[in-house]
Amino acid sequence: MFKKYLALDVGDVRIGVARSDAMGMFAHPLEVIDRTKTKAVKRVQELCRQENTKSIVVGIPKSLDGQEKRQAEKVREFIEKLNKSIEGLEIIEIDERLSTISAERMLNETTNKDARGKRKVVDKIAAAIILQTYLDMKK
């Protein structure tokens, strides 16, 4: 049986979301949750229901030397809220070093969007990079 996943790139202002295909092989950018306008945990719950998944891959930010800083603590606080809100949720943490930088480079090479336009999509592309990294590691 195949397993579907969601992935989250959790930031202070936005959360990038990606999903896997039905076979759990490929990651696709899904949406960006604006944390200033949306109850993020509730939206993730809705997405889990819509996408029929109980498995979420969450990027844990680390510095280049592998150290976890304050942002990693904030991400883990968000993970704790998810765990309390979604029964039976499997959360897989993965090192997300450079995922946003990779997403920004990809956007710079493939589009002429201005900085504001890129901000609207970079987080969901970063989430897709996080998820694809995990899916590739599983193979």
N, C-alpha and C positions, 0 to 999 in steps of 0.2 A: 504494500500500500504506500502511496506517495504522501508526502507531508508538505503542507504549505507553511510559509513563514512570513512574518512581517519583520521589518527592521526599522530601528529608530536612530536618528542622529540628533541627540538631545542637546539643545542649546538654551540659554536663558530666555531668549525672545521667540525662537522658532524651533520646531521639531520637524526634521525631515523624515518622511515615511516612504518606505519601499515595500514591495511585496514580491514573493516568488511566484513563478508559474505553478500550475497545478501539479507538476511532477517534481517540484522542489529543485529545479536545476538552474533556472535563470532568474535574475533579479530585475525588477522594473520599478522605476520611480513612480510613486503614487500621489503624494500630496505633501504640502507643508502646512503644519498646524501653527497658527499664530497664537502663542501663549498669552498675549495681551488681550486677545479677543475671544478666545475659546477655552473651555475647560478641557485641558489636554488629556487628563486621565479618562474622562468620559468619552472623548473623541476616540482615543485608542481602544476603549471597550467596544465602541460602535464598529470600528474597523475590524477588530477581531471577529465580531459577529458576521459582518458583511463578507469578510474574506475567509470565514470558516477556519480559523486557526487559533491555536492556543500556545503557539511558539513564537517568541519575539527575540530577535537578535538585537542587542543594544551595544552601540559603540561606546567604549570607555576611553576618554581622552587621556593620553599620556604624552609627556615631553619626549623629545628625541632620545634622551638617555634612559627612557623607560619608567621614569618616576611619575607617580600620580600626583596631581595638584588639586587645588580647590574645585575645579570644574568636575573632576572625577567624583568627588564627594557629592556634588549637586546632582550628578547623573544617578548615583546610587540612591540618593534620597527620592528621586523620581521613580526609580525601579521599585523601591519599597512601597510607594503609593500604589503602583500598578499591582504589586503582589497582594496588597490588602483589598483591592477592588475587583480583581478578576480571578475567580476561582479556577484552580487547576492550571494556572498560567505557568508555562516553562519559559524562563528567561535565560538566554545565553549571552554572556558578556564576551566581547571581542575587542581587542586593541584596535582603536580607530586612528592611530597615528597617521597623519597626512591625508586622511580621506577627504576633508574639505579642500585642501590644497589641490589634490588630484581632480576633484570635481570642478574647481575654479579653472584649472588649466584646460580641462576638457571643454568647458564652456567658452573659454577664450579662443580656443582653436576651432570651434565649430559654429560659433554664432557671433553676431554683431550687437547683441543686446547691450544696453547701457548698464551701469552698475546697479541701478534699481531693479531692472528686469532680471538681472542675474541673481540678485538676492532672493527673488521669488522662486527660483528653481534650484539653486546650488545645494540647498539642504536636502532636498529629496534625491538629488543625484549622489550626494555624499552617502545617504542612507542606502542607496542601491549599491554603491561601491562596498560598503560595510557588509551588506548581505551577500553580494557575489563572492567576496573574500571568504566568508563563512561557508557558502555552498561549495566553493572550490576546495576548501580544506576538508570537507566531509567526503569528497570523492575518493 
